């Protein structure tokens, strides 16, 4: 419709919400202060397994300022969500206070609501609970698994092919429990206006949150509204509602006044999910020239006693490399811990750590360069589904990354590379992440004041969604960014996608583009039929919408701004709706295998005299379709790489084996990568539009930057020290085995 594209798509664009965040004007969930606000503080279990024999809240109820103490005896009915309802995904099967059984440390036992946060905290401290104790299942190792393994992808005859393979790798790789630790902790502000509930939430999915709350509370969905204007990151932990949300809503209903609940940092380690422990046995069989003959991926992951959370470690296994004989199995090991939850790059990130680490070991066994080994086994099609890839440039990621990193200078000997007295280790790994386009609806409206608004019920979790929306509207209409209003983060808006799986950008672009095109068509029609319009009577096909104006295609004759037409027509605004067709319903994409790809190259510095290890340099090359905003996208990849450093070297949640309490459940004790740990990071995008993803050909970039980083780190550590670490994170104790150190 517009014939003068702005070129803003693909151009580094500062975030339009940046000034709000840097000045403190951006309002996060618990920044909302409502007149008459009360404050809630949970009382939680101090044991991991047992039954509540007696709960004494009498002292707390007499404390100054206390308004209500909620518990199983007075909360009323909370419901489970409808099984199999894809529109209502909850974090836990069990709602709060459903029974007296304690299944993990930190489980909610009561909720104190008072006039002030301090009064609620003091009252919660005097609640007394007595328990009938049971021996908890808390051991970190999963080797006590006795259940039946679930069979996954399968092709050929793995056992026969592996048994006869000339070269074999058979190793087990372990990733520990990791905790989501966004700066903004989980919080909820619940406000009832008669029978209407408004919840200001820390959620990555306002639309899903609304449905879950309606089902959990047993109220009509039209009576619930969920608002998330800004989110201080989520990393997957805020995808679905947690029990505290419904508890807070009930408290607000019973009191008839707004209630705010903000979880403390320690409860972020027990009550709002984590990446579960995985133990993955990888078996690779290859010919002497490096061709994969057999691949088996057998994994276990921990879960809670009630929730069937499968990490999905073999997500990328069936398609990333060409192999005729494949076997995948999985199993769940139950522990007295809270429910696990998706964490940035769920499934593929821990799974690719194991697979890429095994590929690196195979390269060493074969004495083949690890880049060459991957190129040799590059897949031409998705051999699991027997369908073509929509767009795949994995080989180019490997080749470009190797060149940018200077991989040709790598010497293969352990500890053979040095710089400024430090031993260097170089390692690499491949990466992949699924791509999907989710259903989405967007509205674009032209206003008589000269502004344009775009609305959809998705949210910005810190990734730049506000800016992406504005870029598309600007590209379509030519209206300047500072005259475009992006309205998101509200379940009252047209249904938008959840911010998970790196799927928002690829999903919303088409809906916004379609809505913009339809709105421009309506504006052109209005300009030809409005009295006083310089274009009245002109045929619509002779006109175009460009730079916020309507004009004849062969000249600038008339050339009125859209606001002028709206005023002449005495219309305040004109809007149109656009939709995104999901990939599984689109003929252009439903029979394609959609994924993004990448390659990670890592350098570590090893100082054996002081046993100091540091990641010093990372080169990452990403094939994620068309890049809409390279500035925001590079930020996402760099942030993911830093998380990869944490995964490889630092992060591990440790629980007391008697009580289930997190031993390192604070920001002081849980190790994460800081600025001092962050390496030099070079991010390159190949920028090939994926035609199966729609008009813009964009796929998401949030997760893939983390995939493969840990495996590249452990390969680099082996190259520097000779120590092969197969259980993350790499610890100094592991490196004390280094012969270089001992020498």
C-alpha positions as CSV (number, residue, x, y, z in Angstrom):
1,X,0.0,0.0,0.0
2,X,2.9,2.3,0.8
3,X,5.4,2.7,-2.0
4,X,8.0,4.6,-0.1
5,X,9.4,2.1,2.5
6,X,11.2,3.8,5.3
7,X,14.1,1.3,5.6
8,X,13.5,1.1,9.4
9,X,13.1,-2.7,9.2
10,X,16.6,-4.1,9.7
11,X,18.0,-0.7,11.0
12,X,19.3,-0.5,14.6
13,X,16.6,1.4,16.4
14,X,16.7,2.8,19.9
15,X,13.9,1.5,22.1
16,X,10.9,3.8,22.2
17,X,10.3,2.8,25.9
18,X,13.9,3.6,26.9
19,X,13.1,7.1,28.3
20,X,10.3,5.6,30.5
21,X,12.7,3.0,32.0
22,X,15.7,5.3,32.4
23,X,13.6,8.0,34.2
24,X,11.7,5.6,36.4
25,X,8.4,6.3,34.8
26,X,7.8,2.8,33.6
27,X,5.4,1.1,36.0
28,X,6.0,-2.5,36.8
29,X,3.4,-4.7,38.6
30,X,4.1,-3.8,42.1
31,X,4.6,-0.1,41.3
32,X,0.9,0.2,41.1
33,X,-0.4,1.8,44.4
34,X,-4.1,1.8,44.8
35,X,-5.9,3.8,47.5
36,X,-6.7,1.6,50.5
37,X,-4.0,-0.9,49.6
38,X,-3.3,-3.8,52.0
39,X,-0.2,-5.9,52.0
40,X,0.2,-9.7,51.9
41,X,3.1,-11.9,53.2
42,X,3.1,-15.7,52.9
43,X,3.8,-18.1,55.6
44,X,5.5,-21.2,54.1
45,X,6.4,-24.7,55.1
46,X,9.8,-25.3,56.8
47,X,9.8,-29.0,55.8
48,X,10.0,-30.8,52.5
49,X,7.7,-33.7,53.2
50,X,4.9,-34.5,55.6
51,X,1.5,-33.3,56.7
52,X,0.3,-30.2,58.6
53,X,-1.0,-31.6,61.9
54,X,-1.9,-28.2,63.4
55,X,-1.8,-24.6,62.3
56,X,-2.0,-21.9,65.0
57,X,-2.7,-18.4,63.6
58,X,-4.2,-17.0,66.7
59,X,-1.2,-14.9,67.7
60,X,-0.9,-13.5,64.2
61,X,-4.5,-12.5,64.0
62,X,-4.1,-10.4,67.2
63,X,-1.1,-8.5,65.9
64,X,-1.5,-4.8,65.1
65,X,-2.7,-4.0,61.6
66,X,-3.6,-7.6,60.7
67,X,-6.7,-7.7,58.6
68,X,-6.9,-11.4,57.5
69,X,-5.0,-14.7,57.8
70,X,-5.8,-17.0,54.9
71,X,-5.3,-20.7,55.1
72,X,-6.9,-23.9,54.0
73,X,-9.8,-23.6,56.5
74,X,-11.0,-20.2,55.3
75,X,-9.8,-19.6,51.7
76,X,-12.8,-21.3,50.1
77,X,-12.7,-23.3,46.9
78,X,-9.9,-22.9,44.5
79,X,-10.1,-25.0,41.3
80,X,-7.7,-26.8,39.1
81,X,-7.6,-25.7,35.5
82,X,-9.4,-27.7,32.9
83,X,-7.2,-30.6,31.7
84,X,-6.1,-30.4,28.1
85,X,-7.3,-26.8,27.7
86,X,-4.5,-25.3,25.7
87,X,-5.8,-21.8,26.5
88,X,-5.3,-22.3,30.2
89,X,-1.7,-23.3,31.0
90,X,-1.0,-23.2,34.8
91,X,2.4,-23.6,36.5
92,X,1.3,-26.2,39.0
93,X,-1.4,-28.8,39.1
94,X,-2.3,-28.1,42.7
95,X,-3.8,-24.8,43.7
96,X,-2.8,-23.3,47.0
97,X,-4.1,-24.8,50.3
98,X,-5.8,-27.7,48.4
99,X,-4.8,-30.2,51.1
100,X,-2.7,-30.5,54.3
101,X,0.1,-32.5,52.5
102,X,3.5,-30.8,52.3
103,X,5.4,-31.7,49.2
104,X,8.3,-29.2,49.3
105,X,10.0,-26.6,51.4
106,X,8.5,-23.2,50.8
107,X,5.0,-24.5,50.1
108,X,2.3,-22.0,51.0
109,X,0.6,-22.7,54.4
110,X,-1.0,-19.4,55.2
111,X,-1.2,-15.8,53.9
112,X,-1.1,-12.8,56.3
113,X,-2.7,-9.5,55.1
114,X,-2.2,-6.3,57.0
115,X,-2.3,-2.5,56.7
116,X,1.4,-2.4,56.1
117,X,4.1,-4.7,54.7
118,X,6.0,-4.5,58.0
119,X,2.9,-5.5,60.1
120,X,2.2,-8.4,57.7
121,X,5.8,-9.6,58.0
122,X,5.8,-9.4,61.8
123,X,2.5,-11.3,62.0
124,X,3.7,-14.1,59.6
125,X,6.7,-14.6,61.9
126,X,4.5,-15.7,64.9
127,X,2.4,-18.3,63.0
128,X,3.1,-21.7,64.4
129,X,2.8,-24.9,62.4
130,X,3.2,-28.5,63.6
131,X,4.0,-31.3,61.1
132,X,3.9,-35.0,60.9
133,X,7.3,-35.5,59.2
134,X,8.1,-37.9,56.4
135,X,11.4,-38.7,54.8
136,X,11.8,-36.5,51.8
137,X,13.1,-37.5,48.4
138,X,15.8,-34.9,47.8
139,X,18.9,-36.5,46.5
140,X,20.3,-34.5,43.6
141,X,21.4,-37.5,41.5
142,X,18.7,-39.1,39.4
143,X,20.2,-42.6,39.3
144,X,17.4,-44.0,41.4
145,X,15.0,-43.8,38.5
146,X,12.9,-47.0,38.4
147,X,10.1,-45.9,36.1
148,X,9.4,-46.8,32.5
149,X,11.2,-44.7,29.9
150,X,9.1,-42.8,27.4
151,X,10.1,-43.5,23.8
152,X,10.6,-40.5,21.6
153,X,12.0,-40.1,18.1
154,X,13.2,-43.3,16.4
155,X,14.5,-44.3,13.1
156,X,16.6,-47.1,11.7
157,X,18.2,-49.7,14.1
158,X,20.3,-47.9,16.6
159,X,21.5,-50.9,18.6
160,X,22.8,-52.7,15.5
161,X,24.4,-49.6,14.0
162,X,26.0,-48.5,17.3
163,X,27.3,-52.0,18.0
164,X,29.1,-52.2,14.7
165,X,30.3,-48.5,14.5
166,X,34.1,-48.3,14.3
167,X,34.3,-45.2,16.6
168,X,32.0,-44.7,19.6
169,X,31.3,-42.1,22.3
170,X,29.2,-43.2,25.3
171,X,29.0,-40.6,28.0
172,X,26.6,-39.1,30.5
173,X,26.3,-35.3,30.8
174,X,24.7,-33.5,33.8
175,X,23.1,-30.1,34.2
176,X,22.1,-28.9,37.7
177,X,19.0,-27.2,38.9
178,X,19.2,-23.5,37.9
179,X,17.0,-20.8,39.3
180,X,15.4,-18.0,37.3
181,X,16.6,-14.8,38.9
182,X,15.2,-11.7,37.2
183,X,15.8,-8.5,39.0
184,X,12.0,-7.9,39.3
185,X,10.6,-10.6,41.6
186,X,7.2,-12.1,41.2
187,X,4.4,-9.8,42.4
188,X,0.7,-9.4,42.2
189,X,-1.7,-6.5,42.9
190,X,-5.4,-7.6,43.0
191,X,-8.2,-5.1,42.8
192,X,-11.9,-6.0,42.9
193,X,-14.6,-3.6,41.7
194,X,-17.8,-5.4,42.7
195,X,-17.5,-8.6,40.6
196,X,-14.7,-7.3,38.3
197,X,-11.2,-8.4,39.1
198,X,-8.2,-6.5,37.8
199,X,-4.7,-8.0,38.4
200,X,-1.5,-6.1,37.9
201,X,0.9,-9.1,37.4
202,X,4.5,-10.1,36.7
203,X,3.5,-12.3,33.8
204,X,4.9,-13.2,30.4
205,X,1.3,-14.0,29.1
206,X,-1.5,-11.7,30.1
207,X,-4.1,-13.5,28.0
208,X,-3.3,-17.0,29.4
209,X,-3.0,-15.5,32.9
210,X,-6.6,-14.2,32.6
211,X,-8.0,-17.6,31.5
212,X,-6.2,-19.4,34.3
213,X,-7.3,-17.0,37.0
214,X,-10.9,-17.3,35.8
215,X,-10.8,-21.1,36.0
216,X,-8.9,-21.2,39.3
217,X,-11.3,-18.7,41.0
218,X,-14.4,-20.1,39.3
219,X,-15.6,-16.8,37.9
220,X,-16.5,-15.7,34.3
221,X,-13.5,-14.9,32.1
222,X,-15.1,-11.6,31.2
223,X,-14.8,-10.6,34.8
224,X,-11.0,-10.8,34.8
225,X,-8.5,-8.3,33.5
226,X,-4.7,-8.8,33.7
227,X,-2.3,-6.0,33.2
228,X,1.5,-6.1,32.7
229,X,2.8,-2.8,31.3
230,X,6.5,-3.7,31.9
231,X,8.3,-6.7,33.1
232,X,11.7,-6.8,34.7
233,X,12.6,-10.0,32.8
234,X,11.2,-13.4,33.3
235,X,13.4,-16.0,31.6
236,X,10.4,-18.4,31.5
237,X,9.6,-18.3,35.2
238,X,6.8,-15.8,34.7
239,X,5.2,-17.6,31.7
240,X,2.3,-19.1,33.7
241,X,0.5,-18.1,37.0
242,X,1.8,-19.4,40.3
243,X,-0.4,-20.2,43.4
244,X,0.3,-16.8,45.0
245,X,-1.7,-15.0,42.3
246,X,-5.0,-16.7,43.2
247,X,-4.2,-16.4,47.0
248,X,-3.8,-12.7,46.6
249,X,-7.0,-12.3,44.5
250,X,-9.0,-14.2,47.2
251,X,-7.6,-12.0,49.9
252,X,-8.6,-8.8,48.0
253,X,-12.1,-10.2,47.5
254,X,-12.6,-11.1,51.1
255,X,-11.4,-7.7,52.3
256,X,-13.0,-5.7,49.6
257,X,-9.9,-3.7,49.1
258,X,-6.7,-3.9,46.9
259,X,-4.0,-6.2,48.1
260,X,-0.3,-6.3,47.0
261,X,1.9,-9.4,47.3
262,X,5.6,-9.4,46.4
263,X,7.6,-12.5,46.9
264,X,11.0,-12.1,48.6
265,X,14.1,-13.3,46.9
266,X,14.4,-16.4,48.9
267,X,11.0,-17.6,47.7
268,X,12.1,-17.2,44.1
269,X,14.1,-20.3,44.8
270,X,11.2,-22.5,46.0
271,X,7.8,-21.3,44.7
272,X,8.1,-20.0,41.1
273,X,10.0,-22.7,39.2
274,X,13.5,-23.6,38.1
275,X,15.3,-25.4,35.4
276,X,15.4,-29.1,36.6
277,X,18.4,-31.3,36.9
278,X,19.0,-33.4,33.8
279,X,21.2,-36.5,33.3
280,X,21.7,-37.3,29.7
281,X,23.4,-40.4,28.2
282,X,24.7,-39.7,24.7
283,X,25.8,-42.5,22.5
284,X,27.3,-41.6,19.1
285,X,28.7,-44.1,16.6
286,X,30.6,-43.0,13.6
287,X,32.7,-44.2,10.6
288,X,36.4,-43.6,10.6
289,X,35.9,-40.6,8.3
290,X,33.5,-39.0,10.7
291,X,30.0,-39.8,9.3
292,X,27.5,-40.4,12.0
293,X,26.0,-43.9,11.9
294,X,24.1,-44.0,15.1
295,X,22.9,-41.5,17.7
296,X,21.0,-42.2,21.0
297,X,19.8,-39.5,23.4
298,X,18.5,-40.9,26.7
299,X,17.6,-38.3,29.3
300,X,16.1,-38.0,32.8
301,X,15.0,-34.8,34.5
302,X,13.7,-34.1,37.9
303,X,10.2,-32.9,38.6
304,X,7.9,-32.3,41.5
305,X,5.7,-35.0,43.1
306,X,2.6,-33.9,41.2
307,X,3.7,-32.2,38.0
308,X,4.7,-34.1,34.9
309,X,7.3,-31.6,33.7
310,X,9.4,-33.0,30.8
311,X,12.4,-30.8,30.0
312,X,12.4,-32.0,26.4
313,X,16.2,-32.3,26.2
314,X,16.0,-34.1,22.8
315,X,14.2,-31.2,21.0
316,X,17.0,-30.6,18.5
317,X,18.4,-34.1,18.5
318,X,16.3,-35.6,15.6
319,X,17.0,-32.9,13.0
320,X,20.2,-31.1,13.7
321,X,22.5,-33.7,12.1
322,X,22.1,-36.4,9.5
323,X,22.0,-39.9,10.9
324,X,20.2,-42.9,9.7
325,X,19.8,-44.7,13.1
326,X,18.4,-42.7,16.0
327,X,16.8,-43.4,19.4
328,X,15.4,-41.0,22.0
329,X,14.0,-41.9,25.4
330,X,13.1,-39.9,28.5
331,X,12.0,-40.3,32.1
332,X,10.9,-38.2,35.0
333,X,12.3,-38.5,38.5
334,X,10.1,-37.1,41.3
335,X,11.6,-35.1,44.1
336,X,10.2,-33.1,47.1
337,X,10.8,-29.8,45.4
338,X,8.4,-27.3,43.9
339,X,7.3,-27.5,40.3
340,X,10.0,-27.0,37.6
341,X,9.4,-24.4,34.9
342,X,10.7,-23.5,31.5
343,X,13.9,-21.5,31.7
344,X,15.4,-19.6,28.8
345,X,15.9,-22.2,26.0
346,X,14.1,-25.0,27.8
347,X,14.9,-28.5,26.4
348,X,17.2,-27.4,23.6
349,X,19.7,-25.6,25.8
350,X,20.5,-28.5,28.3
351,X,20.0,-31.0,25.5
352,X,22.4,-29.2,23.1
353,X,24.9,-29.1,25.9
354,X,24.9,-32.9,26.0
355,X,24.8,-33.4,22.3
356,X,27.4,-30.8,21.3
357,X,29.7,-31.9,24.1
358,X,29.4,-35.5,22.8
359,X,30.1,-34.2,19.2
360,X,33.3,-32.5,20.5
361,X,34.4,-35.7,22.2
362,X,33.7,-37.6,19.0
363,X,35.8,-35.1,17.0
364,X,38.7,-35.7,19.5
365,X,38.3,-39.5,19.1
366,X,38.4,-39.2,15.3
367,X,41.1,-36.5,15.4
368,X,38.8,-34.4,13.1
369,X,38.3,-30.7,13.5
370,X,35.0,-30.2,15.4
371,X,33.8,-27.6,12.8
372,X,34.6,-30.0,10.0
373,X,32.7,-32.9,11.8
374,X,29.6,-30.8,12.0
375,X,29.7,-29.7,8.4
376,X,30.3,-33.3,7.3
377,X,27.1,-34.3,9.1
378,X,24.9,-31.3,8.2
379,X,21.4,-32.4,7.4
380,X,19.8,-31.6,4.0
381,X,16.2,-32.1,5.4
382,X,14.5,-32.9,8.6
383,X,15.1,-36.6,8.7
384,X,12.7,-37.0,11.7
385,X,9.6,-35.7,9.9
386,X,10.9,-36.3,6.4
387,X,10.1,-32.7,5.3
388,X,12.3,-29.9,4.0
389,X,13.6,-27.1,6.2
390,X,12.0,-23.7,5.6
391,X,15.4,-22.0,5.7
392,X,18.6,-23.5,7.1
393,X,22.1,-21.9,7.0
394,X,23.7,-23.9,9.8
395,X,26.8,-24.6,7.7
396,X,27.3,-20.9,7.0
397,X,27.0,-20.2,10.7
398,X,29.9,-22.6,11.3
399,X,32.0,-21.2,8.5
400,X,31.5,-17.6,9.3
401,X,32.0,-18.1,13.0
402,X,35.3,-20.0,12.4
403,X,36.6,-17.3,10.2
404,X,35.7,-14.4,12.5
405,X,37.1,-16.3,15.5
406,X,40.3,-17.1,13.8
407,X,39.8,-20.9,14.2
408,X,42.4,-21.7,11.7
409,X,45.1,-20.6,14.2
410,X,44.0,-23.2,16.7
411,X,46.6,-25.8,17.7
412,X,45.2,-29.0,18.9
413,X,47.6,-29.9,21.7
414,X,46.3,-29.6,25.3
415,X,47.6,-26.3,26.8
416,X,49.5,-25.5,23.6
417,X,48.1,-22.0,23.1
418,X,49.3,-19.1,25.3
419,X,49.0,-15.4,25.6
420,X,50.5,-13.0,28.1
421,X,51.4,-15.9,30.4
422,X,48.0,-17.4,30.3
423,X,47.0,-20.7,28.7
424,X,44.2,-20.4,26.1
425,X,41.5,-22.9,25.4
426,X,39.4,-22.7,22.3
427,X,36.1,-24.6,21.9
428,X,33.0,-24.4,19.8
429,X,29.5,-25.8,19.5
430,X,26.4,-25.7,17.3
431,X,23.0,-24.2,18.3
432,X,19.4,-24.5,17.2
433,X,16.0,-23.3,18.4
434,X,12.5,-24.0,17.1
435,X,10.6,-21.3,15.2
436,X,6.8,-21.0,15.2
437,X,4.2,-18.3,14.4
438,X,1.4,-18.2,16.9
439,X,-2.1,-16.9,16.4
440,X,-2.2,-13.1,17.0
441,X,-4.6,-10.2,16.5
442,X,-3.7,-6.6,16.3
443,X,-5.6,-3.3,15.8
444,X,-4.1,-0.2,14.1
445,X,-6.0,3.0,14.4
446,X,-5.5,6.5,12.8
447,X,-6.5,9.3,15.1
448,X,-7.7,12.8,14.2
449,X,-4.9,14.3,16.4
450,X,-2.3,12.9,13.9
451,X,-1.2,10.0,15.9
452,X,-1.4,6.2,15.2
453,X,-2.0,3.6,17.8
454,X,-1.3,-0.2,17.6
455,X,-2.8,-2.6,20.1
456,X,-2.4,-6.2,20.9
457,X,-2.7,-8.3,24.1
458,X,0.9,-9.4,24.2
459,X,3.6,-7.9,26.5
460,X,7.2,-6.6,26.5
461,X,9.4,-8.6,28.9
462,X,12.4,-6.4,28.2
463,X,13.2,-7.6,24.7
464,X,12.0,-4.6,22.7
465,X,8.5,-5.5,21.7
466,X,7.2,-2.0,22.0
467,X,9.8,-0.8,19.5
468,X,9.2,-3.7,17.1
469,X,5.5,-2.8,16.9
470,X,6.3,0.8,16.2
471,X,8.8,-0.1,13.5
472,X,6.3,-2.1,11.5
473,X,3.6,0.6,11.7
474,X,6.2,3.2,10.7
475,X,7.5,1.0,7.8
476,X,3.9,0.6,6.5
477,X,2.5,4.1,7.0
478,X,5.5,6.4,7.1
479,X,4.2,8.0,10.3
480,X,7.2,9.0,12.5
481,X,8.0,6.8,15.5
482,X,7.3,9.6,17.9
483,X,3.7,9.8,16.7
484,X,3.0,6.0,17.1
485,X,1.5,4.8,20.4
486,X,2.0,1.1,21.2
487,X,-0.6,-0.3,23.6
488,X,0.2,-3.8,24.9
489,X,0.3,-5.7,28.2
490,X,-3.4,-5.9,28.9
491,X,-5.7,-8.9,28.5
492,X,-8.5,-6.5,27.5
493,X,-6.8,-5.9,24.2
494,X,-7.1,-8.2,21.2
495,X,-5.5,-11.6,21.9
496,X,-1.8,-11.7,21.5
497,X,0.9,-14.3,22.0
498,X,2.7,-15.3,25.2
499,X,6.3,-14.0,25.5
500,X,8.0,-17.4,25.4
501,X,9.9,-19.6,23.0
502,X,11.2,-16.6,21.1
503,X,7.9,-16.5,19.2
504,X,6.4,-13.0,19.8
505,X,8.3,-11.1,17.0
506,X,7.6,-13.7,14.3
507,X,3.9,-13.8,15.4
508,X,3.0,-10.2,15.8
509,X,4.6,-8.8,12.7
510,X,2.1,-10.2,10.3
511,X,-0.9,-9.1,12.3
512,X,0.4,-5.6,12.6
513,X,1.3,-5.4,8.9
514,X,-2.1,-6.7,7.9
515,X,-3.9,-4.3,10.2
516,X,-1.8,-1.4,8.9
517,X,-2.6,-2.3,5.3
518,X,-6.3,-2.6,6.0
519,X,-6.4,0.7,7.9
520,X,-4.6,2.5,5.0
521,X,-7.2,1.1,2.6
522,X,-9.9,2.5,4.8
523,X,-8.2,5.9,4.9
524,X,-7.9,6.0,1.1
525,X,-11.6,5.1,0.7
526,X,-12.5,7.8,3.2
527,X,-10.4,10.4,1.4
528,X,-12.3,9.8,-1.9
529,X,-15.8,10.1,-0.4
530,X,-15.4,13.0,2.1
531,X,-16.7,16.5,1.2
532,X,-13.9,19.0,1.1
533,X,-11.2,16.4,0.5
534,X,-8.9,17.3,-2.3
535,X,-9.1,13.7,-3.4
536,X,-12.9,13.4,-3.4
537,X,-14.1,11.4,-6.4
538,X,-10.7,10.0,-7.2
539,X,-10.6,6.2,-7.8
540,X,-9.0,4.4,-4.9
541,X,-6.7,2.4,-7.2
542,X,-5.1,5.7,-8.3
543,X,-4.1,6.6,-4.7
544,X,-1.4,5.4,-2.3
545,X,-0.7,6.0,1.4
546,X,2.8,7.2,2.1
547,X,4.6,9.2,4.8
548,X,1.4,9.6,6.7
549,X,-0.4,11.1,3.6
550,X,-2.7,10.1,0.9
551,X,-1.7,11.0,-2.6
552,X,-2.1,10.2,-6.3
553,X,0.4,7.6,-7.4
554,X,1.7,9.7,-10.3
555,X,2.0,12.9,-8.4
556,X,1.8,14.6,-5.0
557,X,-1.5,16.3,-6.0
558,X,-3.9,16.7,-3.1
559,X,-1.5,15.0,-0.6
560,X,-3.5,15.5,2.5
561,X,-2.4,14.1,5.9
562,X,-4.6,11.4,7.2
563,X,-5.6,13.6,10.2
564,X,-6.9,16.3,7.8
565,X,-9.2,13.7,6.2
566,X,-10.5,12.5,9.5
567,X,-11.3,16.0,10.6
568,X,-13.1,16.8,7.3
569,X,-15.1,13.6,7.8
570,X,-15.8,14.5,11.4
571,X,-14.4,11.1,12.5
572,X,-12.3,10.8,15.6
573,X,-10.5,7.7,14.5
574,X,-10.4,4.9,11.9
575,X,-9.2,1.4,12.8
576,X,-8.6,-2.0,11.2
577,X,-7.9,-5.4,12.5
578,X,-5.2,-7.8,11.3
579,X,-4.5,-11.4,12.2
580,X,-1.6,-13.8,12.0
581,X,-2.2,-17.3,10.8
582,X,-0.2,-19.8,12.8
583,X,2.4,-21.8,11.0
584,X,0.6,-25.1,11.5
585,X,-2.4,-23.7,9.5
586,X,-0.5,-21.9,6.8
587,X,0.0,-23.8,3.5
588,X,3.3,-22.0,3.1
589,X,4.7,-23.3,6.4
590,X,2.8,-26.3,7.8
591,X,4.8,-28.8,5.8
592,X,8.2,-27.2,6.6
593,X,10.6,-27.7,9.5
594,X,11.1,-24.3,11.1
595,X,14.2,-23.6,13.2
596,X,16.9,-21.1,13.8
597,X,20.6,-22.0,13.9
598,X,23.8,-20.8,15.3
599,X,27.4,-21.5,16.1
600,X,29.3,-20.6,19.3
601,X,33.1,-20.1,19.5
602,X,34.6,-19.6,22.9
603,X,38.0,-18.7,24.3
604,X,38.9,-19.3,27.9
605,X,42.0,-18.2,29.8
606,X,43.5,-20.6,32.3
607,X,46.0,-19.5,34.9
608,X,47.2,-22.7,36.6
609,X,49.4,-21.0,39.2
610,X,46.3,-19.5,40.9
611,X,43.7,-21.9,39.4
612,X,41.8,-19.1,37.8
613,X,39.6,-19.7,34.8
614,X,37.8,-17.1,32.8
615,X,35.8,-16.9,29.5
616,X,37.6,-14.1,27.7
617,X,36.0,-14.1,24.2
618,X,32.9,-15.4,22.4
619,X,32.0,-15.2,18.7
620,X,28.4,-16.1,18.0
621,X,26.9,-16.3,14.5
622,X,23.1,-16.6,14.3
623,X,20.7,-17.6,11.5
624,X,17.4,-16.3,12.8
625,X,15.6,-15.1,9.6
626,X,15.3,-11.4,9.0
627,X,16.5,-9.3,11.9
628,X,14.0,-6.5,12.5
629,X,16.0,-4.5,15.0
630,X,19.7,-5.5,15.0
631,X,20.3,-3.3,18.1
632,X,17.8,-5.1,20.2
633,X,18.6,-8.5,18.7
634,X,22.3,-8.2,19.4
635,X,21.4,-7.2,23.0
636,X,19.4,-10.4,23.3
637,X,22.1,-12.6,22.0
638,X,24.8,-11.0,24.1
639,X,22.6,-11.3,27.2
640,X,22.0,-15.0,26.4
641,X,25.8,-15.6,26.0
642,X,26.4,-14.1,29.4
643,X,23.7,-16.5,30.8
644,X,25.6,-19.2,29.0
645,X,28.8,-18.3,30.9
646,X,26.7,-18.6,34.1
647,X,25.4,-22.0,33.0
648,X,28.9,-23.2,32.2
649,X,30.9,-21.9,35.1
650,X,28.7,-20.7,38.0
651,X,25.0,-21.5,38.3
652,X,23.7,-24.3,40.5
653,X,21.0,-24.3,43.1
654,X,21.8,-26.5,46.1
655,X,19.2,-27.9,48.5
656,X,19.6,-29.0,52.1
657,X,19.1,-32.8,51.9
658,X,17.2,-32.9,55.1
659,X,14.7,-30.0,54.7
660,X,14.7,-29.1,51.0
661,X,15.6,-25.6,51.8
662,X,17.8,-23.9,49.2
663,X,21.2,-23.5,50.8
664,X,22.3,-20.7,48.3
665,X,18.9,-19.1,48.0
666,X,19.9,-15.5,47.8
667,X,21.6,-13.1,45.4
668,X,24.7,-13.2,47.7
669,X,25.1,-16.9,47.5
670,X,23.7,-18.0,44.1
671,X,26.5,-17.4,41.6
672,X,25.6,-15.7,38.3
673,X,27.7,-14.0,35.7
674,X,28.4,-10.3,36.4
675,X,30.1,-7.6,34.4
676,X,33.4,-8.9,35.7
677,X,32.7,-12.4,34.3
678,X,31.4,-11.1,30.9
679,X,33.7,-11.8,28.0
680,X,34.2,-9.8,24.8
681,X,31.2,-10.8,22.7
682,X,31.0,-10.6,18.9
683,X,27.5,-11.1,17.5
684,X,26.9,-11.7,13.8
685,X,23.5,-12.2,12.1
686,X,23.3,-13.9,8.7
687,X,19.9,-12.1,8.1
688,X,18.3,-14.5,5.6
689,X,14.5,-13.9,5.6
690,X,12.5,-17.1,6.2
691,X,9.7,-17.2,3.6
692,X,7.7,-19.6,5.8
693,X,7.5,-17.1,8.6
694,X,5.4,-14.5,6.6
695,X,6.0,-11.1,5.0
696,X,9.1,-10.2,7.1
697,X,10.6,-13.7,7.4
698,X,11.6,-13.1,11.0
699,X,12.3,-15.7,13.7
700,X,13.0,-15.0,17.4
701,X,16.4,-14.6,19.0
702,X,15.8,-14.7,22.7
703,X,16.8,-18.3,23.3
704,X,19.2,-19.4,20.6
705,X,22.1,-17.2,21.9
706,X,22.2,-19.4,25.0
707,X,22.2,-22.7,23.1
708,X,25.6,-24.3,22.7
709,X,27.5,-21.9,24.9
710,X,28.1,-24.3,27.8
711,X,29.3,-27.1,25.4
712,X,31.7,-24.7,23.8
713,X,33.0,-23.6,27.2
714,X,33.7,-27.2,28.3
715,X,35.4,-27.9,25.0
716,X,37.6,-24.9,25.6
717,X,38.3,-25.9,29.2
718,X,39.4,-29.3,27.9
719,X,41.7,-27.7,25.3
720,X,43.3,-25.5,27.9
721,X,43.6,-28.0,30.9
722,X,43.1,-31.5,29.6
723,X,40.2,-32.0,32.0
724,X,36.9,-33.2,30.5
725,X,34.1,-31.8,32.5
726,X,30.7,-33.5,31.9
727,X,28.8,-32.2,34.9
728,X,28.0,-28.4,35.0
729,X,29.0,-26.0,36.2
730,X,32.7,-26.4,35.7
731,X,34.3,-26.1,39.2
732,X,37.8,-25.3,40.3
733,X,37.8,-28.7,42.0
734,X,37.5,-30.3,38.6
735,X,40.4,-28.3,37.2
736,X,42.7,-29.3,40.1
737,X,43.0,-32.6,38.2
738,X,44.8,-30.8,35.4
739,X,48.2,-32.2,34.6
740,X,49.2,-28.8,33.6
741,X,48.4,-27.5,37.1
742,X,50.1,-30.5,38.7
743,X,53.2,-30.0,36.6
